[in-house]
Amino acid sequence: FDELMRYNPSEVLLSVELYKQEAFKGVFNKRFPIMLSSEKFDDEIVEQSLEQFNNFPKGLKTALRRAAGAVYAYALETQQGNLPHVNRFVHYNPSAYMQLDEVTISTLEIFDSTLGNIEQTVFNVLDQTRTAPGRRLLKSWLRHPLLDKSLIELRQNAVEAFVHDTILRQDIRKSLYKMYDLERLSSRISTKRASARDLVALARSLKLLPEIKNELSVRSEAALSSLDERLNNFEDIQLRIQAAVFENPPLKITEGDIIQDGFDQELDILRKKVEQGRNWIAELELKERQKTGIPNLKIGFNGVFGYYLETSRTYYDKIPDSYRTIQTLKDRQRYTRADLREKEREILRAEDASKKREYIVFNNLRNELQEHAEKIRELAAILAELDCISSLAEVAAKNQYCRPKFSTDNIELASARHAVVEQYHDFIANDLTMSQSERFIVLTGPNMSGKSTYLRQTALIAVLAQIGSFVPAQTAQLPIFSHIFTRIGASDDIAGGRSTFMVEMNELARILKNANQTSLVLLDEVGRGTGTNDGLAIAWAASEYLHNNLKAFSLFATHYFELSQ
């Protein structure tokens, strides 16, 4: 369930056997009320689905291969076999990231506030991104804090470079703000669903790349120069689109007025025929006015009668015999002629042929760009990373965050703050010191004194540090945590038949079972859901086990003053 909480999917695919178990589906839907679908997870489907992927990860467990094959087969079925943009599988290893269970994510209010206010969340504070892919990537970073120190410091180096150069940061962010969602555009191009407006948006975005590369190329920092090196040149694609497509094309690709003049010779010939026909009609209008002496004679067009000549009631006596009446209105009449009808047919045939040719030319262009869809997707990933880094730098500069350092066995936080609370209230900064010999702190104090906030801010600083961000403190040094566990607040599960005390004990048992020396454990008023003596006994036993056996870095807030003695 923790992994589902990380990704918050819209649909989950179950094996046929699990899908038929109503009891399992009932429990699942209580936790995640989302769409459940079924598919066969057997070896035959795996081989049929995955045979085209030459780069499929080797040495995977049978269950993982079956899951990959089943989900791809299901996607092929629901998308009618059209998945050209799915060209590889990547092995996801949860142990490569800090483990944040669903309770911790909820308690720390990373994505959702307990009061339902989406503005009062960690993500909202950090989200100064300028692009949609950057926003999605920032969410992914918060769901998956890193464990590799070298990767964390690589991000920190890039953030630091942006923090120290305000002009560079602002220029990059201005360019990114003009970018369209290249990630979605690449998917539309690869599936041949891109409209003319999508291609124009792509060209406009690619036109901004030289500005970004110029800004990064003059930097000496390795973190920024590596981003510059990964940005490829897309000038040929940009110029190709600009030469082919009008700047403001219509929404539908079958309406014409998409392809520029001079791009396709056959299309130009057809358009010239249409133009010549319309010029003939314009000249006919002038000639007929002079010939008949009717000053308000005009030629119009509608979808029912086509081209027609029109005059008011005053000049009915001047209408030539060659005019044939096709419509009489209140104060005017409309007429046609044989030569006008013939010219109309010529124009309409040329217009129809022109639109068909334009559609063919546009499809050819779209097919041509499909070969570059993967490169565009890679570009979107690089720009999303750049957007995230500049966003973290913007937040750090604005809120006076510091760059954290990493140690193996101690925590040193000076003037630390809660990233969200300080946005809405005057905040009194706090210090925290823990070491190899002092890994357990009992925190006491009256209600509303800030104990829970102190616990949460420590966890948030650890999360921010491990996504490569600066942190809200004057100085910060802390180890790299493999897990963060929290037991904060009181809640029950009436529908699930669990009381407040039962929920609390389940969460505490999970912490004591899974925590280790590389974990950060935050406990707030454990044992308050039962009687004083029983609650004290539970809190005392949990404290001793954390201190003597697990040796995890632990902060224990309590009203049981006996624990501090």
C-alpha positions as CSV (number, residue, x, y, z in Angstrom):
1,F,0.0,0.0,0.0
2,D,2.9,2.4,0.7
3,E,4.0,2.3,-3.0
4,L,0.4,2.9,-4.1
5,M,0.3,5.9,-1.8
6,R,3.5,7.2,-3.4
7,Y,2.1,7.2,-6.9
8,N,-1.6,7.6,-6.2
9,P,-2.7,5.8,-9.4
10,S,-6.1,6.1,-11.1
11,E,-6.3,2.4,-11.9
12,V,-4.8,-0.8,-10.6
13,L,-4.4,-4.0,-12.6
14,L,-5.1,-7.2,-10.7
15,S,-4.6,-10.8,-11.7
16,V,-7.8,-12.6,-12.6
17,E,-7.5,-14.7,-9.4
18,L,-7.3,-11.7,-7.1
19,Y,-10.0,-9.8,-9.0
20,K,-12.4,-12.6,-8.2
21,Q,-11.8,-12.4,-4.5
22,E,-14.5,-10.0,-3.3
23,A,-13.0,-9.9,0.3
24,F,-9.6,-8.7,-1.1
25,K,-11.3,-6.1,-3.3
26,G,-13.3,-4.8,-0.4
27,V,-10.3,-4.3,1.8
28,F,-8.4,-2.7,-1.1
29,N,-11.2,-0.3,-2.0
30,K,-11.4,0.9,1.6
31,R,-7.8,2.1,1.4
32,F,-7.8,3.1,-2.3
33,P,-11.2,3.8,-3.8
34,I,-10.0,3.6,-7.4
35,M,-10.7,1.7,-10.5
36,L,-9.7,-2.0,-10.4
37,S,-9.2,-4.0,-13.6
38,S,-8.1,-7.6,-14.4
39,E,-5.7,-9.3,-16.8
40,K,-4.1,-12.7,-17.1
41,F,-0.6,-12.8,-15.5
42,D,0.7,-15.9,-17.3
43,D,3.9,-16.8,-19.2
44,E,2.3,-16.9,-22.6
45,I,1.1,-13.3,-22.4
46,V,4.5,-12.2,-21.0
47,E,6.4,-13.7,-24.0
48,Q,3.9,-12.2,-26.5
49,S,3.9,-8.8,-24.9
50,L,7.6,-8.4,-24.2
51,E,9.2,-10.0,-27.2
52,Q,9.6,-6.6,-29.0
53,F,11.6,-5.1,-26.1
54,N,15.3,-6.0,-26.7
55,N,16.3,-3.8,-23.8
56,F,14.1,-5.4,-21.2
57,P,15.9,-5.6,-17.8
58,K,17.6,-9.0,-17.3
59,G,17.4,-11.2,-14.3
60,L,14.0,-10.1,-13.0
61,K,11.9,-12.3,-10.8
62,T,9.1,-14.2,-12.6
63,A,6.5,-12.1,-10.8
64,L,7.9,-8.9,-12.1
65,R,8.1,-10.2,-15.7
66,R,4.5,-11.4,-15.5
67,A,3.4,-8.0,-14.2
68,A,5.2,-6.1,-16.9
69,G,3.8,-8.4,-19.6
70,A,0.2,-8.1,-18.2
71,V,0.2,-4.4,-17.9
72,Y,1.6,-3.9,-21.4
73,A,-1.0,-6.4,-22.9
74,Y,-3.8,-4.5,-21.0
75,A,-2.5,-1.2,-22.3
76,L,-2.4,-2.5,-25.9
77,E,-5.9,-3.8,-25.6
78,T,-7.4,-0.6,-24.2
79,Q,-5.4,1.7,-26.6
80,Q,-6.3,-0.5,-29.6
81,G,-2.7,-1.6,-30.2
82,N,-1.4,1.9,-30.5
83,L,1.6,2.4,-28.1
84,P,4.5,3.5,-30.2
85,H,5.8,5.8,-27.4
86,V,6.3,2.8,-25.0
87,N,9.7,1.6,-26.1
88,R,11.4,0.5,-22.9
89,F,10.9,-0.9,-19.4
90,V,12.9,0.4,-16.4
91,H,13.4,-1.7,-13.3
92,Y,12.1,0.3,-10.3
93,N,13.8,-0.7,-7.0
94,P,12.1,0.9,-4.0
95,S,15.2,0.2,-1.8
96,A,17.1,2.8,-3.8
97,Y,15.0,5.6,-2.2
98,M,14.1,6.7,1.3
99,Q,11.0,4.8,2.4
100,L,8.1,7.0,3.3
101,D,5.0,5.0,4.3
102,E,1.5,6.4,3.8
103,V,1.2,7.5,7.4
104,T,4.4,9.5,7.2
105,I,3.4,11.2,3.9
106,S,0.0,12.1,5.4
107,T,1.4,13.2,8.7
108,L,4.1,15.5,7.2
109,E,1.5,17.0,4.9
110,I,3.7,16.7,1.9
111,F,1.0,16.7,-0.7
112,D,-2.3,17.0,1.2
113,S,-3.1,19.1,4.3
114,T,-5.1,17.4,7.1
115,L,-7.5,20.3,6.9
116,G,-7.9,20.0,3.1
117,N,-6.1,23.2,2.2
118,I,-3.8,22.3,-0.6
119,E,-1.8,25.5,-0.2
120,Q,-0.6,24.5,3.2
121,T,1.6,21.6,2.0
122,V,5.3,21.1,1.6
123,F,4.8,20.6,-2.2
124,N,3.0,23.9,-2.5
125,V,5.9,25.7,-0.7
126,L,8.5,24.1,-3.0
127,D,6.5,24.3,-6.2
128,Q,7.9,27.4,-8.0
129,T,8.2,25.4,-11.2
130,R,7.5,27.0,-14.5
131,T,6.6,24.0,-16.6
132,A,4.1,21.1,-16.3
133,P,6.8,18.4,-16.6
134,G,8.9,20.2,-14.0
135,R,5.9,20.1,-11.6
136,R,5.4,16.4,-12.2
137,L,9.1,15.7,-11.6
138,L,9.1,17.7,-8.4
139,K,6.3,15.5,-7.1
140,S,8.3,12.4,-8.0
141,W,11.4,13.8,-6.2
142,L,9.4,14.3,-3.0
143,R,8.0,10.8,-3.3
144,H,11.5,9.4,-3.8
145,P,14.1,11.0,-1.7
146,L,17.6,9.7,-2.6
147,L,19.9,7.5,-0.6
148,D,23.0,7.9,-2.8
149,K,25.1,10.7,-1.4
150,S,26.9,11.5,-4.7
151,L,23.5,11.9,-6.5
152,I,22.2,14.2,-3.7
153,E,25.3,16.4,-3.8
154,L,25.1,16.6,-7.6
155,R,21.6,18.1,-7.3
156,Q,22.8,20.4,-4.5
157,N,25.6,21.7,-6.6
158,A,23.2,22.7,-9.3
159,V,20.8,24.3,-6.8
160,E,23.7,26.2,-5.2
161,A,24.9,27.6,-8.5
162,F,21.4,29.0,-9.1
163,V,21.1,30.3,-5.6
164,H,24.3,32.3,-6.0
165,D,23.4,33.8,-9.4
166,T,20.0,35.5,-9.3
167,I,20.3,36.8,-12.9
168,L,21.0,33.4,-14.3
169,R,18.1,31.9,-12.3
170,Q,15.6,34.5,-13.4
171,D,16.6,34.3,-17.1
172,I,16.3,30.5,-17.1
173,R,13.0,30.6,-15.4
174,K,11.6,33.2,-17.8
175,S,12.6,30.9,-20.7
176,L,11.1,27.9,-19.1
177,Y,7.8,29.8,-18.5
178,K,7.4,30.1,-22.2
179,M,7.8,26.4,-22.8
180,Y,4.9,24.1,-23.6
181,D,4.4,20.7,-22.2
182,L,7.1,18.8,-24.3
183,E,6.4,15.6,-22.4
184,R,2.8,15.5,-23.6
185,L,3.7,16.9,-27.0
186,S,6.2,14.0,-27.6
187,S,3.5,11.5,-26.7
188,R,1.1,13.0,-29.2
189,I,3.7,13.1,-31.9
190,S,4.7,9.4,-31.3
191,T,1.0,8.3,-31.5
192,K,0.3,10.5,-34.5
193,R,-2.3,12.5,-32.7
194,A,-0.5,15.8,-32.8
195,S,-2.5,18.7,-34.2
196,A,-1.0,21.6,-36.2
197,R,-1.2,23.8,-33.1
198,D,0.8,21.1,-31.2
199,L,3.6,21.3,-33.8
200,V,3.6,25.1,-33.6
201,A,3.9,24.9,-29.8
202,L,6.8,22.5,-30.3
203,A,8.6,24.8,-32.7
204,R,8.1,27.8,-30.3
205,S,9.5,25.7,-27.4
206,L,12.5,24.5,-29.4
207,K,13.2,28.1,-30.4
208,L,13.9,28.9,-26.8
209,L,16.6,26.3,-26.4
210,P,19.5,28.4,-27.7
211,E,18.8,31.0,-25.1
212,I,18.9,28.4,-22.3
213,K,22.1,26.8,-23.8
214,N,23.8,30.2,-24.0
215,E,23.0,30.9,-20.4
216,L,24.4,27.5,-19.2
217,S,27.4,27.2,-21.6
218,V,29.3,30.1,-20.0
219,R,29.0,28.6,-16.5
220,S,32.0,26.8,-15.0
221,E,30.1,24.8,-12.4
222,A,30.2,21.1,-13.4
223,A,26.5,20.7,-12.4
224,L,25.4,23.3,-14.9
225,S,27.8,22.4,-17.7
226,S,26.5,18.8,-17.5
227,L,23.0,20.1,-18.1
228,D,24.2,22.1,-21.0
229,E,26.0,19.1,-22.6
230,R,22.8,17.0,-22.4
231,L,20.8,19.6,-24.3
232,N,20.8,18.6,-28.0
233,N,20.4,20.9,-31.0
234,F,16.9,20.8,-32.4
235,E,17.2,23.7,-34.8
236,D,16.6,21.5,-37.9
237,I,13.2,20.4,-36.4
238,Q,12.2,23.9,-35.4
239,L,13.0,25.3,-38.9
240,R,11.2,22.4,-40.6
241,I,8.0,23.1,-38.6
242,Q,8.2,26.8,-39.1
243,A,8.7,26.4,-42.9
244,A,5.7,24.0,-43.1
245,V,3.0,25.2,-40.7
246,F,1.3,28.6,-40.4
247,E,1.9,30.4,-37.1
248,N,-1.8,30.3,-36.1
249,P,-3.3,27.2,-37.7
250,P,-7.0,26.1,-37.1
251,L,-7.8,23.6,-34.5
252,K,-8.9,20.9,-36.9
253,I,-6.3,19.5,-39.3
254,T,-8.9,18.8,-42.0
255,E,-10.0,22.4,-42.5
256,G,-7.0,23.6,-44.5
257,D,-5.0,26.8,-43.9
258,I,-2.3,24.7,-42.1
259,I,0.6,24.4,-44.6
260,Q,2.7,27.4,-45.7
261,D,2.9,28.5,-49.3
262,G,6.0,27.2,-51.0
263,F,6.3,24.1,-48.9
264,D,4.6,21.7,-51.3
265,Q,4.5,22.3,-55.1
266,E,1.3,20.3,-55.7
267,L,-0.5,22.1,-53.0
268,D,0.6,25.5,-54.4
269,I,-0.8,24.6,-57.8
270,L,-4.2,23.7,-56.3
271,R,-4.3,26.9,-54.2
272,K,-3.5,28.9,-57.3
273,K,-6.5,27.4,-59.1
274,V,-8.7,28.4,-56.2
275,E,-7.2,31.9,-56.2
276,Q,-7.7,32.3,-60.0
277,G,-11.3,31.2,-59.7
278,R,-12.0,33.7,-57.0
279,N,-10.4,36.4,-58.9
280,W,-12.6,35.6,-61.9
281,I,-15.7,35.9,-59.7
282,A,-14.5,39.3,-58.4
283,E,-13.9,40.5,-61.9
284,L,-17.3,39.2,-62.9
285,E,-19.0,41.3,-60.2
286,L,-17.4,44.5,-61.5
287,K,-18.2,43.7,-65.2
288,E,-21.9,42.9,-64.4
289,R,-22.3,46.1,-62.5
290,Q,-21.1,48.1,-65.4
291,K,-23.0,46.0,-68.0
292,T,-26.4,46.1,-66.1
293,G,-26.1,49.5,-64.6
294,I,-27.1,48.1,-61.1
295,P,-24.7,49.8,-58.6
296,N,-25.5,47.4,-55.7
297,L,-25.2,44.2,-57.6
298,K,-22.9,41.8,-55.7
299,I,-21.8,38.2,-55.8
300,G,-22.2,36.2,-52.5
301,F,-21.8,32.6,-51.4
302,N,-23.6,30.3,-48.9
303,G,-23.6,26.6,-48.3
304,V,-27.0,26.0,-49.8
305,F,-27.0,27.9,-53.2
306,G,-23.2,28.3,-53.7
307,Y,-22.2,31.5,-55.6
308,Y,-25.1,33.8,-56.5
309,L,-25.7,37.3,-57.8
310,E,-27.9,39.5,-55.6
311,T,-29.7,42.8,-56.1
312,S,-32.4,44.8,-54.3
313,R,-36.1,45.2,-55.4
314,T,-35.4,48.6,-56.9
315,Y,-33.4,47.2,-59.8
316,Y,-35.6,44.1,-60.7
317,D,-36.4,45.6,-64.1
318,K,-32.8,45.7,-65.1
319,I,-32.1,42.0,-64.5
320,P,-30.9,40.4,-67.8
321,D,-32.7,37.4,-69.2
322,S,-29.6,35.2,-68.7
323,Y,-30.0,35.5,-64.9
324,R,-32.0,32.6,-63.3
325,T,-33.8,33.3,-60.1
326,I,-32.9,30.9,-57.3
327,Q,-34.1,32.7,-54.1
328,T,-36.5,35.6,-53.3
329,L,-36.2,37.4,-50.0
330,K,-38.2,40.3,-48.5
331,D,-36.4,43.1,-50.3
332,R,-33.9,41.4,-52.7
333,Q,-33.5,38.5,-55.1
334,R,-30.7,36.1,-55.8
335,Y,-29.7,34.7,-59.2
336,T,-27.3,32.4,-60.9
337,R,-25.8,31.9,-64.4
338,A,-24.4,28.9,-66.3
339,D,-20.8,30.2,-66.3
340,L,-21.0,31.1,-62.6
341,R,-22.1,27.6,-61.8
342,E,-19.3,26.1,-63.8
343,K,-16.7,28.3,-62.2
344,E,-18.2,27.4,-58.8
345,R,-17.7,23.7,-59.5
346,E,-14.1,24.3,-60.5
347,I,-13.3,26.3,-57.4
348,L,-15.0,23.7,-55.1
349,R,-13.1,20.9,-56.7
350,A,-9.8,22.7,-56.4
351,E,-10.6,23.6,-52.7
352,D,-11.5,20.0,-51.9
353,A,-8.3,18.7,-53.6
354,S,-6.3,21.4,-51.8
355,K,-7.6,20.3,-48.4
356,K,-6.9,16.6,-49.1
357,R,-3.4,17.4,-50.3
358,E,-2.8,19.6,-47.3
359,Y,-3.9,16.8,-45.0
360,I,-1.5,14.4,-46.7
361,V,1.4,16.8,-46.4
362,F,0.6,17.4,-42.8
363,N,0.5,13.7,-42.1
364,N,3.9,13.2,-43.9
365,L,5.3,16.0,-41.7
366,R,3.9,14.3,-38.6
367,N,5.3,11.0,-39.6
368,E,8.7,12.6,-40.1
369,L,8.6,14.1,-36.6
370,Q,7.6,10.8,-35.1
371,E,11.2,9.6,-35.6
372,H,12.3,12.4,-33.2
373,A,9.7,11.8,-30.5
374,E,12.1,10.0,-28.2
375,K,14.7,12.8,-28.5
376,I,11.9,15.3,-27.6
377,R,10.9,13.2,-24.7
378,E,14.5,13.2,-23.4
379,L,14.7,16.9,-23.9
380,A,11.5,17.3,-21.8
381,A,13.1,15.3,-19.0
382,I,16.2,17.5,-19.0
383,L,14.2,20.7,-19.0
384,A,12.0,19.3,-16.2
385,E,15.1,18.6,-14.1
386,L,16.4,22.1,-14.9
387,D,13.0,23.5,-13.8
388,C,13.0,21.6,-10.6
389,I,16.5,22.7,-9.7
390,S,15.7,26.4,-10.5
391,S,12.5,26.1,-8.4
392,L,14.4,24.7,-5.4
393,A,16.9,27.5,-5.8
394,E,14.2,30.1,-6.0
395,V,12.6,28.8,-2.8
396,A,16.0,28.6,-1.0
397,A,16.9,32.2,-2.0
398,K,13.5,33.6,-1.1
399,N,13.3,31.9,2.3
400,Q,17.0,31.9,3.3
401,Y,17.5,28.2,3.3
402,C,21.0,26.7,3.8
403,R,22.8,23.9,2.1
404,P,22.8,20.8,4.3
405,K,25.8,18.6,4.9
406,F,25.8,14.9,5.5
407,S,27.4,12.9,8.3
408,T,27.3,9.3,9.4
409,D,26.2,9.5,13.0
410,N,25.0,12.9,14.1
411,I,22.3,15.6,13.6
412,E,23.2,19.3,14.0
413,L,20.4,21.7,13.1
414,A,20.9,25.4,14.0
415,S,17.9,27.8,13.8
416,A,15.8,25.2,12.1
417,R,12.2,26.0,11.0
418,H,9.1,24.3,9.6
419,A,9.0,25.0,5.9
420,V,5.2,25.4,5.8
421,V,4.3,27.0,9.2
422,E,6.8,29.8,8.7
423,Q,4.9,30.9,5.6
424,Y,1.8,31.7,7.7
425,H,3.1,32.6,11.1
426,D,6.0,34.2,12.9
427,F,8.2,31.3,13.6
428,I,10.7,30.9,16.4
429,A,13.7,28.8,15.1
430,N,14.9,25.8,17.0
431,D,18.1,23.8,17.4
432,L,18.6,20.1,17.5
433,T,21.7,18.1,18.4
434,M,21.9,14.3,18.3
435,S,24.9,12.0,18.1
436,Q,25.9,8.4,18.1
437,S,25.7,8.3,21.9
438,E,22.6,10.5,22.1
439,R,20.1,9.1,19.5
440,F,17.0,9.3,21.7
441,I,15.3,12.6,22.8
442,V,12.3,12.8,25.1
443,L,10.5,16.1,24.5
444,T,8.1,17.4,27.1
445,G,6.1,20.6,27.5
446,P,2.6,22.1,27.7
447,N,0.0,21.8,25.0
448,M,0.4,24.3,22.1
449,S,4.1,24.7,22.9
450,G,5.2,23.4,19.5
451,K,6.3,19.8,20.2
452,S,4.6,18.3,17.2
453,T,5.8,21.0,14.9
454,Y,9.4,20.4,16.2
455,L,9.1,16.7,15.3
456,R,7.6,17.4,11.9
457,Q,10.2,20.1,10.9
458,T,13.0,17.6,11.7
459,A,11.5,15.0,9.3
460,L,10.8,17.6,6.6
461,I,14.4,18.9,6.8
462,A,15.6,15.3,6.3
463,V,13.3,14.8,3.3
464,L,14.3,18.1,1.7
465,A,18.0,17.4,2.2
466,Q,17.7,14.0,0.4
467,I,15.9,15.3,-2.6
468,G,18.8,17.7,-3.1
469,S,17.1,20.8,-1.8
470,F,18.4,23.4,0.6
471,V,16.7,23.3,4.0
472,P,15.0,25.9,6.3
473,A,17.8,26.3,8.8
474,Q,20.9,28.5,9.5
475,T,23.2,25.4,9.3
476,A,22.3,21.7,8.9
477,Q,24.2,18.5,9.2
478,L,22.4,15.1,9.3
479,P,22.8,11.5,8.2
480,I,21.2,9.9,5.2
481,F,18.1,8.2,6.5
482,S,16.7,5.0,4.9
483,H,13.3,5.4,6.5
484,I,11.2,8.0,8.3
485,F,8.5,6.7,10.6
486,T,5.9,8.9,12.3
487,R,3.2,8.3,15.0
488,I,1.7,11.7,15.4
489,G,-1.9,12.8,16.0
490,A,-5.0,10.9,16.8
491,S,-7.4,9.3,14.4
492,D,-9.7,6.3,14.2
493,D,-11.0,4.0,11.5
494,I,-14.7,3.5,12.2
495,A,-15.5,1.8,8.9
496,G,-12.6,-0.5,9.4
497,G,-13.6,-1.3,13.0
498,R,-10.5,0.2,14.5
499,S,-10.6,2.6,17.5
500,T,-8.2,5.4,18.0
501,F,-6.1,3.2,20.4
502,M,-6.1,0.4,17.9
503,V,-4.9,2.6,15.0
504,E,-2.1,4.0,17.3
505,M,-1.0,0.5,18.3
506,N,-0.9,-0.7,14.7
507,E,1.3,2.2,13.7
508,L,3.6,1.8,16.7
509,A,3.9,-2.0,16.0
510,R,4.8,-1.3,12.4
511,I,7.5,1.2,13.5
512,L,9.1,-1.2,16.1
513,K,9.1,-4.0,13.5
514,N,10.7,-2.1,10.6
515,A,12.9,0.7,12.1
516,N,16.6,0.3,12.2
517,Q,19.8,2.3,12.9
518,T,19.4,4.3,9.7
519,S,15.8,5.3,10.5
520,L,14.4,8.5,11.8
521,V,11.5,7.9,14.2
522,L,9.0,10.5,15.4
523,L,6.6,9.6,18.2
524,D,4.0,12.0,19.6
525,E,2.1,11.2,22.8
526,V,2.2,7.4,22.4
527,G,-0.2,5.7,24.8
528,R,-2.6,8.6,25.2
529,G,-5.5,6.5,23.7
530,T,-5.8,4.4,26.9
531,G,-5.5,4.8,30.6
532,T,-2.7,6.6,32.2
533,N,-0.9,3.6,33.7
534,D,-1.3,1.5,30.6
535,G,-0.3,4.4,28.4
536,L,2.8,5.1,30.4
537,A,3.8,1.4,30.3
538,I,3.4,1.3,26.5
539,A,5.4,4.5,26.1
540,W,8.1,3.3,28.4
541,A,8.5,-0.1,26.7
542,A,8.5,1.5,23.2
543,S,11.2,4.0,24.4
544,E,13.4,1.3,25.8
545,Y,13.1,-0.9,22.7
546,L,13.9,2.0,20.4
547,H,16.9,3.1,22.5
548,N,18.4,-0.3,23.5
549,N,17.6,-2.5,20.5
550,L,16.8,-0.5,17.3
551,K,19.1,2.4,18.1
552,A,17.2,4.6,15.6
553,F,17.4,8.4,15.8
554,S,14.2,9.0,17.8
555,L,12.3,12.0,19.0
556,F,9.6,11.2,21.5
557,A,7.1,13.9,22.5
558,T,5.1,13.1,25.6
559,H,3.1,14.4,28.6
560,Y,4.4,11.4,30.6
561,F,6.9,13.4,32.6
562,E,8.2,10.1,34.1
563,L,9.9,9.2,30.9
564,S,12.3,12.2,31.3
565,Q,13.5,11.0,34.6
